[in-house]
């Protein structure tokens, strides 16, 4: 539509839609970027009452579970990003945080890695809340690797060996 042709959108949105991820992960990523995921903070803002409170279920810091805490500040999330060797700055805004990380991390498919990692972190969080599963770094790593292998079908074949080699270094 011509009415949107001069609209300047932040780069992470175009990275998101150009990524090789499956549509459900792209939609999840969009919800993440526009702060519309049903975190405990979002539920509080929508006036949902939670009997067990609005704090993060992944850690014992007592911090309210919002997008920045859940995906970046929570000790569990930080250990996941360390595993993937992704460094985040201390920006309190998601968009500049992503731009900085993409510039300073030399992963071939940065946005795909970010989206799949965040997706698997979200799934681990939901498994803890809804299925009372324990928080397991090893389960997250295993699921992340499986998801990346599934996404190989969506990536150029010439990149497969490099991605598979990188995946094998994750422990």
N, C-alpha and C positions, 0 to 999 in steps of 0.2 A: 504494500500500500504506500503511495507517495507521501502520505502525511507523516510517515515514520522515517523517511529516507535520511533526514538530517539528525536523527536522534543518536546521540553518543552513548553507547552502552559500555560499561566497564569490560575490559578484555576477558576476564574469567567467564563471562556469559557466552562469548563466541567460542572460547576454548571448550566450554561445556558442550555446546551443540555440535561442534566439529569433532568431538572426541569419538573414539571407536567403541565406546561402551554401549551396552544394550539399552533400549529405551527406558526400562524401569529404573536403571541406575542414573540415567540422564535426568529423569523426572525427580528422583531423590535428590540429585545434585542441585537442581533448580530450587527445590524446596529449601535446601540447605543455604544456598546463596541468598534467597529472599527472606530468610528467617521465618519459615512457615512449617518447619518440622514440629511435630507434637512433642517437644521436650517438656519437661515438667514446668519450666518457666513459661512456655507458650500456653500450657493448660491453665496455669495460674492467671495469666493475662486474659484468658477467655472465661475466667471465673468458674473453672472446674475445681471441685473440692477433691483433694487426694488425702485419704486417711493417713497414709504414711509420709506425708509431707512432700516438699518440692526439692529436696536435696538430691544430689547425684547418688545413684545406686551403685556406681562403679568404684567409688572410693569412700574413704571415711573422713574427708576433709570438712564435711558439713556445708559445702558450697552449693548454691542453687544450681540446678542442672539447666544451663542454657547452652546454646550452640557453641560459644567460645569455650566454656568450661568442658563440656562433654567431648568435643573433638580436638581441643588443643591444650587446655590447662590441667585436665584430670591426669593424675599420675599414670593411669592405665593407657590413656591415649598417648601421652608423651613417650611411654616405653614402646608403643607400636610405631610411632614416627621415628624413634631412634633405630628401631629394627630396620626400617626402610631407608635410613640415613637421610631423612628429610628434616631440614632445619627450619624452624618458624621464628619470625621476629616477634617482638612483644606488642605489636600493634593490636589495638583493641577493636579493630574493624576487620571483618573477614576479607573483603575485596583486596585492600592493600597487603594483607598477610599472604594471600595467594599469589599476588603479583610478585612480591619480594621473594617468596619461596621458589617460584618458577624460574626467576632470574638466577638465583643462587644455588639451585640444585640441578645437576646435569643429567637427570633422568630423561631417557628418550621420549617417553610418553608420560610426562609429568601429570597432566590432568587425569588421564586414565588411572594412573597409580593412586592419585589422591582420591578420586571418586570411588574406586573399588575398596581402598583401605577404609574410607569413611563409611561406606555401605556395610562393610563387614563389622566395623565398630558399632554401628547402629543395630545390626542384627544381634551382636553379642549383648548389647544393652537390653534389647527387647527380650532375648532369651532369659536374661537374668530376671527381668520384671515379670514376664508372663509364664515362664516355665520353671522359674526358680533354679536355673542353672548357675553354677559357680562361674565367676569371671576367670577365664583361662586364656593366657597369652598364647599358649600352644594351639588351642582350638582356633583362635583368631588367625594365627600364622597359617595353619593348615587350610582354613577356609579362604584366606586371601590368595594363597598359591593356587588352589583349585579354581577360584574365580578368574585369576589371570590366565591360567591355562585355557579356560573356556573362551576367554576373550581373544586368544591367539587367532581364532578363526576370522576375526574382524580386522586383523592387522596384516600389513604386507608381509608376505612370506620371507622376504629378505631380512626382516627384523627378528624373525622367530629365534634363530640361534642366540642372538644377543640377549633377548628377553629371557629365554630359557636359562641361559648361563647366569644371568642376574638373579632369577628366581631361586636357583640352586644355592646361592650364597646366603639366602635368608634362613635364619635359624631361630 
